[in-house]
Amino acid sequence: MSGKGEMAKASNDAEKRLSRRPSYPQQLFNFIASKTPHHLFAWDVGTGTGQAIPPLAELYKNVVGTDISQTRLDSAPKLPNVKYHATSPVISVSDLEQMVGSQSTIDLITVAHAMHWFDLPKFYEVVRCALKKPNGVIAAWCYTTPQVNTDVDTVFWLFYKGFFGPGWAETTGAVDDHYRSIHFPFEPVDGLDNTGPFEFESEKVMTLDDYLTFIRSWTVYTDAKQKGVEMLPDEQVEKFKRAWNSDGNNEKAVRFPIYMRMGKVGDTNASTNVQ
Protein backbone atom coordinates (compact mmCIF):
# COMPACT_ATOMS: atom_id res chain seq x y z
CA MET A 1 0.00 0.00 0.00
CA SER A 2 1.17 3.44 -0.79
CA GLY A 3 -0.60 6.74 -0.84
CA LYS A 4 0.92 9.06 -3.36
CA GLY A 5 4.02 7.76 -5.02
CA GLU A 6 6.79 9.06 -7.15
CA MET A 7 6.02 9.47 -10.82
CA ALA A 8 6.90 6.44 -12.88
CA LYS A 9 10.26 6.92 -14.60
CA ALA A 10 12.41 4.81 -16.84
CA SER A 11 14.16 2.04 -14.91
CA ASN A 12 17.63 3.52 -15.37
CA ASP A 13 16.35 6.78 -13.87
CA ALA A 14 14.98 4.83 -10.90
CA GLU A 15 18.35 3.16 -10.44
CA LYS A 16 20.09 6.54 -10.49
CA ARG A 17 17.75 7.91 -7.84
CA LEU A 18 18.27 4.81 -5.73
CA SER A 19 22.05 5.15 -5.90
CA ARG A 20 21.89 8.72 -4.56
CA ARG A 21 19.54 8.00 -1.68
CA PRO A 22 20.84 7.00 1.74
CA SER A 23 20.97 3.32 2.61
CA TYR A 24 19.64 2.02 5.89
CA PRO A 25 22.13 0.77 8.51
CA GLN A 26 22.31 -2.91 9.37
CA GLN A 27 21.91 -1.90 13.01
CA LEU A 28 18.33 -0.82 12.26
CA PHE A 29 17.39 -4.20 10.81
CA ASN A 30 19.14 -6.11 13.59
CA PHE A 31 17.18 -4.07 16.13
CA ILE A 32 13.90 -4.87 14.40
CA ALA A 33 14.75 -8.58 14.13
CA SER A 34 15.67 -8.70 17.82
CA LYS A 35 12.13 -7.54 18.66
CA THR A 36 10.35 -9.88 16.24
CA PRO A 37 9.54 -13.24 17.91
CA HIS A 38 9.43 -15.12 14.59
CA HIS A 39 11.34 -14.60 11.33
CA LEU A 40 9.31 -16.49 8.75
CA PHE A 41 7.52 -13.74 6.82
CA ALA A 42 8.13 -10.01 6.31
CA TRP A 43 6.17 -7.57 4.15
CA ASP A 44 7.81 -4.34 2.98
CA VAL A 45 5.07 -1.87 2.05
CA GLY A 46 5.82 0.96 -0.37
CA THR A 47 9.07 -0.79 -1.17
CA GLY A 48 9.90 1.41 -4.16
CA THR A 49 13.13 0.13 -5.67
CA GLY A 50 13.65 -2.22 -2.73
CA GLN A 51 16.24 -0.45 -0.58
CA ALA A 52 15.10 -2.31 2.53
CA ILE A 53 14.75 -5.68 0.82
CA PRO A 54 18.29 -7.22 0.95
CA PRO A 55 18.74 -6.93 4.74
CA LEU A 56 15.19 -8.16 5.31
CA ALA A 57 15.83 -11.13 3.04
CA GLU A 58 18.85 -12.06 5.14
CA LEU A 59 16.87 -12.01 8.38
CA TYR A 60 13.47 -13.39 7.31
CA LYS A 61 12.72 -16.62 5.46
CA ASN A 62 10.21 -15.08 3.04
CA VAL A 63 9.78 -11.43 2.05
CA VAL A 64 7.18 -9.67 -0.08
CA GLY A 65 7.66 -6.13 -1.36
CA THR A 66 4.72 -4.11 -2.68
CA ASP A 67 4.49 -0.74 -4.36
CA ILE A 68 2.08 1.17 -6.58
CA SER A 69 4.73 1.51 -9.32
CA GLN A 70 5.72 -1.50 -11.40
CA THR A 71 8.51 0.63 -12.88
CA ARG A 72 10.14 1.02 -9.48
CA LEU A 73 9.65 -2.66 -8.70
CA ASP A 74 11.43 -3.55 -11.94
CA SER A 75 14.57 -1.97 -10.46
CA ALA A 76 14.30 -3.78 -7.11
CA PRO A 77 16.88 -6.47 -6.24
CA LYS A 78 15.95 -9.97 -7.37
CA LEU A 79 16.50 -12.47 -4.56
CA PRO A 80 15.34 -16.11 -4.26
CA ASN A 81 13.21 -15.59 -1.16
CA VAL A 82 11.62 -12.31 -2.28
CA LYS A 83 8.47 -11.67 -4.31
CA TYR A 84 7.18 -8.33 -5.58
CA HIS A 85 3.68 -7.17 -6.43
CA ALA A 86 2.36 -3.90 -7.82
CA THR A 87 -0.79 -2.86 -5.96
CA SER A 88 -3.44 -0.19 -6.01
CA PRO A 89 -2.91 2.76 -3.63
CA VAL A 90 -5.26 1.14 -1.10
CA ILE A 91 -5.08 -2.61 -0.52
CA SER A 92 -8.21 -4.58 0.37
CA VAL A 93 -8.21 -7.72 2.48
CA SER A 94 -8.77 -9.80 -0.66
CA ASP A 95 -5.74 -8.11 -2.26
CA LEU A 96 -3.75 -8.87 0.87
CA GLU A 97 -4.63 -12.54 0.75
CA GLN A 98 -4.02 -12.85 -2.99
CA MET A 99 -0.73 -10.96 -3.28
CA VAL A 100 0.85 -10.98 0.17
CA GLY A 101 -0.45 -13.64 2.54
CA SER A 102 -3.35 -14.91 4.61
CA GLN A 103 -4.64 -12.95 7.56
CA SER A 104 -2.62 -13.21 10.80
CA THR A 105 0.38 -14.84 9.10
CA ILE A 106 2.90 -11.99 8.81
CA ASP A 107 5.64 -11.59 11.42
CA LEU A 108 6.82 -8.15 10.36
CA ILE A 109 5.55 -5.22 8.30
CA THR A 110 8.09 -2.55 7.38
CA VAL A 111 7.60 0.85 5.78
CA ALA A 112 10.81 2.65 4.77
CA HIS A 113 10.40 6.41 4.31
CA ALA A 114 6.91 6.10 2.87
CA MET A 115 4.27 6.04 5.62
CA HIS A 116 3.79 9.81 5.55
CA TRP A 117 2.17 9.27 2.12
CA PHE A 118 -0.35 6.67 3.32
CA ASP A 119 -4.05 6.78 4.09
CA LEU A 120 -3.26 5.66 7.63
CA PRO A 121 -6.69 4.55 8.91
CA LYS A 122 -7.14 2.19 5.94
CA PHE A 123 -3.53 1.05 6.08
CA TYR A 124 -3.78 0.22 9.78
CA GLU A 125 -6.89 -1.88 9.19
CA VAL A 126 -4.88 -4.02 6.78
CA VAL A 127 -1.93 -4.12 9.21
CA ARG A 128 -4.20 -5.51 11.94
CA CYS A 129 -5.53 -8.13 9.54
CA ALA A 130 -2.10 -9.16 8.29
CA LEU A 131 0.05 -9.38 11.41
CA LYS A 132 0.21 -12.44 13.64
CA LYS A 133 -1.56 -11.89 16.96
CA PRO A 134 -0.46 -10.71 19.42
CA ASN A 135 3.23 -10.17 18.69
CA GLY A 136 3.40 -9.32 14.98
CA VAL A 137 5.48 -6.17 14.56
CA ILE A 138 5.16 -3.05 12.42
CA ALA A 139 8.26 -0.87 11.98
CA ALA A 140 8.10 2.38 10.01
CA TRP A 141 10.93 4.85 9.62
CA CYS A 142 11.93 8.02 7.83
CA TYR A 143 15.20 9.78 7.23
CA THR A 144 15.35 13.52 7.76
CA THR A 145 17.23 16.31 6.04
CA PRO A 146 20.88 15.71 5.04
CA GLN A 147 23.66 17.14 7.20
CA VAL A 148 26.87 18.18 5.40
CA ASN A 149 28.60 21.21 6.96
CA THR A 150 27.68 24.70 8.11
CA ASP A 151 27.94 26.31 4.66
CA VAL A 152 25.87 23.73 2.79
CA ASP A 153 23.37 23.18 5.60
CA THR A 154 22.68 26.92 5.85
CA VAL A 155 21.82 27.10 2.13
CA PHE A 156 19.78 23.92 2.39
CA TRP A 157 17.65 25.16 5.29
CA LEU A 158 16.86 28.47 3.60
CA PHE A 159 15.83 26.48 0.52
CA TYR A 160 13.92 23.84 2.48
CA LYS A 161 12.00 26.22 4.72
CA GLY A 162 11.35 28.70 1.94
CA PHE A 163 9.73 26.29 -0.48
CA PHE A 164 5.96 25.91 -0.56
CA GLY A 165 5.33 23.75 -3.59
CA PRO A 166 2.43 21.36 -4.20
CA GLY A 167 2.12 18.84 -1.38
CA TRP A 168 5.15 20.20 0.46
CA ALA A 169 3.64 20.88 3.90
CA GLU A 170 1.71 17.61 3.93
CA THR A 171 4.76 15.48 3.27
CA THR A 172 7.41 17.29 5.30
CA GLY A 173 5.50 17.81 8.53
CA ALA A 174 5.55 14.21 9.75
CA VAL A 175 9.18 13.77 8.70
CA ASP A 176 10.37 17.01 10.27
CA ASP A 177 9.02 15.97 13.67
CA HIS A 178 10.62 12.52 13.32
CA TYR A 179 7.25 10.70 13.12
CA ARG A 180 6.47 11.73 16.70
CA SER A 181 3.05 13.13 15.82
CA ILE A 182 2.10 10.50 13.26
CA HIS A 183 -0.85 8.37 14.38
CA PHE A 184 0.59 5.01 15.48
CA PRO A 185 -2.00 2.92 17.40
CA PHE A 186 0.19 -0.02 18.41
CA GLU A 187 1.61 -1.42 21.63
CA PRO A 188 5.28 -1.31 22.62
CA VAL A 189 7.06 -4.52 21.67
CA ASP A 190 8.26 -6.76 24.47
CA GLY A 191 11.28 -5.29 26.23
CA LEU A 192 10.47 -1.67 25.33
CA ASP A 193 8.26 0.83 27.14
CA ASN A 194 7.30 2.97 24.14
CA THR A 195 6.94 2.88 20.36
CA GLY A 196 9.67 5.40 19.62
CA PRO A 197 10.85 7.16 17.60
CA PHE A 198 14.11 5.22 17.87
CA GLU A 199 17.10 6.96 16.32
CA PHE A 200 19.67 5.62 13.86
CA GLU A 201 21.98 7.26 11.33
CA SER A 202 23.12 6.62 7.79
CA GLU A 203 26.19 8.19 6.19
CA LYS A 204 26.91 8.45 2.49
CA VAL A 205 29.82 9.99 0.57
CA MET A 206 28.37 12.34 -2.03
CA THR A 207 29.49 14.77 -4.71
CA LEU A 208 27.54 17.93 -5.47
CA ASP A 209 25.87 16.13 -8.37
CA ASP A 210 24.87 13.29 -6.03
CA TYR A 211 23.47 15.78 -3.53
CA LEU A 212 21.37 17.61 -6.12
CA THR A 213 20.19 14.32 -7.62
CA PHE A 214 19.11 13.26 -4.14
CA ILE A 215 16.97 16.40 -3.83
CA ARG A 216 15.51 15.73 -7.27
CA SER A 217 14.62 12.19 -6.12
CA TRP A 218 12.13 13.52 -3.58
CA THR A 219 8.55 12.62 -4.32
CA VAL A 220 7.53 16.22 -3.73
CA TYR A 221 10.11 17.35 -6.31
CA THR A 222 8.81 15.00 -9.00
CA ASP A 223 5.21 15.94 -8.17
CA ALA A 224 6.07 19.64 -8.33
CA LYS A 225 7.92 19.13 -11.62
CA GLN A 226 4.87 17.44 -13.08
CA LYS A 227 2.80 20.49 -12.09
CA GLY A 228 5.25 22.92 -13.66
CA VAL A 229 7.11 23.98 -10.50
CA GLU A 230 10.92 23.78 -10.57
CA MET A 231 12.22 23.44 -7.01
CA LEU A 232 15.84 23.80 -8.11
CA PRO A 233 16.06 26.74 -10.50
CA ASP A 234 19.50 27.78 -11.75
CA GLU A 235 19.96 30.46 -9.09
CA GLN A 236 19.32 27.93 -6.32
CA VAL A 237 21.75 25.46 -7.86
CA GLU A 238 24.40 28.21 -7.92
CA LYS A 239 23.90 28.84 -4.21
CA PHE A 240 24.47 25.17 -3.51
CA LYS A 241 27.56 25.15 -5.76
CA ARG A 242 29.17 28.05 -3.93
CA ALA A 243 28.51 26.51 -0.54
CA TRP A 244 29.58 23.03 -1.61
CA ASN A 245 32.85 24.21 -3.14
CA SER A 246 33.80 26.53 -0.27
CA ASP A 247 36.14 23.94 1.26
CA GLY A 248 37.63 22.77 -2.05
CA ASN A 249 36.40 19.18 -1.66
CA ASN A 250 33.84 17.79 -4.08
CA GLU A 251 33.27 14.58 -2.10
CA LYS A 252 31.73 14.97 1.32
CA ALA A 253 30.36 12.68 4.02
CA VAL A 254 26.63 13.37 4.27
CA ARG A 255 24.75 12.22 7.36
CA PHE A 256 21.07 11.28 7.40
CA PRO A 257 19.37 10.88 10.80
CA ILE A 258 16.77 8.09 10.75
CA TYR A 259 13.76 7.87 13.08
CA MET A 260 11.67 4.73 13.50
CA ARG A 261 8.33 3.94 15.14
CA MET A 262 7.87 0.29 16.08
CA GLY A 263 5.07 -1.57 17.82
CA LYS A 264 3.19 -4.86 18.02
CA VAL A 265 -0.37 -5.47 16.93
CA GLY A 266 -1.57 -6.89 20.28
CA ASP A 267 -4.78 -8.87 20.69
CA THR A 268 -6.97 -6.49 18.70
CA ASN A 269 -9.53 -8.31 16.61
CA ALA A 270 -9.05 -7.10 13.05
CA SER A 271 -11.99 -5.94 11.05
CA THR A 272 -12.30 -7.58 7.66
CA ASN A 273 -14.35 -4.69 6.26
CA VAL A 274 -11.46 -2.98 4.49
CA GLN A 275 -12.13 -1.26 1.21
N, C-alpha and C positions, 0 to 999 in steps of 0.2 A: 504494500500500500504506500502510496505517496500522494501528497497533495499536489501542489504545483511541482513541476520538474523543470530541469533545464531543457532548452530547445534541442530537438534532435539534430545532431551534427554528423558529418562524415566520421567514420570510425577512426581515421588517423587523427582527426581533430580531437576526438574524445581521448585518445591515447596521449596526445600532447598535453591536454588539460590535466589528465591524471598524473603525468610525470612532474608537473609543477605544483601539485597540491601536497600538503604534508601527509606523511604516513602516520600510522598510529603505533605507539610503542608496544613492544611485546609485554611490558609490565601491565598494561591495561588489560590485555586479554588473559594473562595469567591471573590477575585479580578477579576478573569475571569468572573464570573457570574454577577458582578456589571457592567461590560462593554458589556454584551450581552443583547440586547433589549428584546429578547424572549427566553424562556427556555423550548421549546417543544421537541427539537431534537438535540442530540449531537453525533458526530462520533469520536471515539478514534482510530486513525490510528497507526498501529504498536503496538497494545496494549500489545503484549507479554502475560504475565500471569495476566494482568488486574490490575496492581497497581493503575492506575488512575480511574478505573471504579467505585468503591463504592462512592467516593465523587461526581463524575459526576451524578451518579444515584440518589443521594439525591437532586441535584439541577436542573436536567433536567428530563422532563416527560418520554422521551424515549432515550435510548442510544444504539448505535451499536459499538462493538469493532471488529476490523479486524486485522489479522496478517497472515504472510505467513506460520506459523507453527501451525498445528492443535494440536500438542503435547502441545505447550505452552497454547493454548486456552483451552485445557482440564483441565488445572490447574487454570483457571481464575474463579473469584467468580461468582456464579450463583445467579442472582437477577431477580425479576419478570419483571422489566422494561428494561432488558438488553438482547440483542441478539448478538451472535458472529458468524463470518464467516471467514473461511480460504480463502485467496485470492492468486492470482499469484503476483509476485513481482511488476508488473505494472498493475494498474486497468484501464480498458477501461470505457467509458461512459455507455456502456451496462451492464458491471459488476456493476458499481455504482448503476444503476437503479434497477438491479435485487437483489443485496445483501444489499444495504445500503438504498437508497431512491431516489426519483425523483429529477431531476435537480431543483436547486433554492429552496430547501425545508429544508436545514440544517441550524440551528442557530449557531452551534459551531463545529469546527473541532479542535481536540487536538492531539498533538504528543508529547509523554513523552519520552525524551532521546532516540530518534530514528531518527530524521530528518537528521542527518549527514550521515545516510546510504542511503538516498533516491536519486533517479533520479529526481532532483528538477524540471526541466522544465516540465516533464510529470506529476509529482505530482501536480504542481501548475495549470496546465490545468484542472485537475479533481477538484481541490479546487474551481476554478472559476465556474465550472459547478454546483457544489454541494451546495455552500453557497447561502443563501437568499441574494438578492440584495436590497439595497446597504450595509446593516449593518450586514451581516453574518460575524462571527469572526473566525479567525484562531489563535490558541495559541500553540506555540511550545517551549519546554524548555529542558534544559540539566542540569545535576548536574556535578560538576567538581571534582577534586581530593579530597580525604578525608583529613581532618585536625585532627590530634590527639594530638601530642606534639612535642617539638623540636627534641627529639631523633628519634621518629618513622618517623616524616615528613622528616628528613634529609635522612634517609635510603630510604624512598619511592621516593624522588625526584631523587636521584642518580639512582635508579632502573628505574623509569619512563622515565627519559631523556636519559638513556643509552640503552634503548631497541629499536631495529629497526626490529621488526618482520614483517611478512606478513600483509599488510594493516594498519600498525600502524600509519604512518604519515597521511594517508588519513582520518582516523577516529578520531585522537586526535586533529588535527589542529583546526577544527571548535569549538570543545568543549573547548580547551585551551583558545581561545579568546572570550569565553562566547557567541558564536553565533553572535558576532558583524559583522563579515565579511561574514556570510552566506547570500546568495541571498534571499531577502525577499520583494517581490514586492507588498506590500499592504499598505493601508492608515492607519494613526493613528486612533484608535477608538475615538468616541466622548468623549471629556473631557481630552484627552491626546494629546500632541504635537509631539510625536514620537512613534516608534514601539519597543522601548527598545534597549537593554535588561533590563528587570526589575528584581531586585534581591530579592531572598528569601533564606531561609536556613532550612535544615533538620538536626536533630540530632538523633543519634542512639547509644545506649549502645552496645558495641561489645567486645567480647573476641578476643584473637589472632586468634583462629580458625575461628571465624566469619569474621575477617578482611581478612585473606588469602582466605577464600571461596568467599568473595566479589570480590577480584582480579580475582579469577578463574571464576567468573560469567561474566567477560567482554566478549563481542563478539569477540574482537581481540584475547583474550586468547584461546577461544575455536577454532577459526579459525586457530591460530598458532599451537595448539595441533594437530589438524587434519592434518596439513602439517609437523608434526614431530618436531616442535619447542616447547621446554618447557620453558615458561617464568619464572617459579619459580623453578629453580633447587635447590637442597638441600642446596648449599652454600648461596643462596639468602634467603631461608627460615630461615637459622641460623642467618643471619644478622637482619632479622625482629624480630626473637625471642629475641636476645640480647637487641635490642632497646625497644621492647615491655615490657620486664621484668625488665627494668632498674629502674622503680619506685616501683616494688613489687606488682603492681595491675594488675590482669588479665583482669578485666572489665574496659573499658574506654569509655568516651563520645566522639564519633566521629562526627565531623561536616561536612556537605556536602553543600557548596554553590550551589544555583540553579539560573540559568539565563534563562529568558523567553523573546521571541519575540512574540508580539501580534499585530494584525492589522485587519482591515475590508476589505471586498472584493471590496467595492465601486460599481460604476455603470458599470464596465467593462462588455462588452458583451462576454460571454464565447464561446470559440470555441468548437464545438462538435466533431471535428476531432482529437480525442485522441486515440492513439493506445495502 
